[in-house]
Amino acid sequence: MSEKFCPNCGTPVTEEIKFCPNCGIRVEALFDEERQQQYTRQGPAMDEGQAADQAYYYSMNGVDPNWPVKSKIAAGVLGIVLGGLGIHKFYMGRIGLGIVYILFCWTGIPSIIGLVEGIIYLCTDDLTFQLKHRVRLE
């Protein structure tokens, strides 16, 4: 059983757990050598340094380099301005929720929820935003 430390808070973590018991960040990738090697081999025109940096970033933060790239600011502004129609959900790739927002836009409830979600998007730190929504930031 190998022991490593959480990259976020430094708490010792073991191989059996997937999330840090102290801060809640995903740490299972610290122990997944095969996955790290897979990401090192990927990428069309990556040199060895770029591939190693990508694998290191994934192993330290849990952000998958294959996730789509989105803008946190764009998502927040869309949530605040057009949240009643669910445009921010479409932008983030949650098509089903976007359709639900459109279906219920006449009630006004999605507008309130979209406003709150837009503010949350803008106030959330970058790493948490990426892990929660499974995106990479621009």
NORDAUR-V661083 format. One line per field, one symbol per residue. phi: phi as a letter, one per 40 degrees, with the letter a starting at -180 (. if undefined). Layout:
BEGIN
phi->???
END
This chain:
BEGIN
phi->.cbbbcccbgccbbcccbbcccbgccbcccbccccccccccchcbcccccccccccccccbgcccccccbbccccccccccbcccgccccccgccccccccccbcccgccccccccccccdcccccccdcccbfbbcc
END
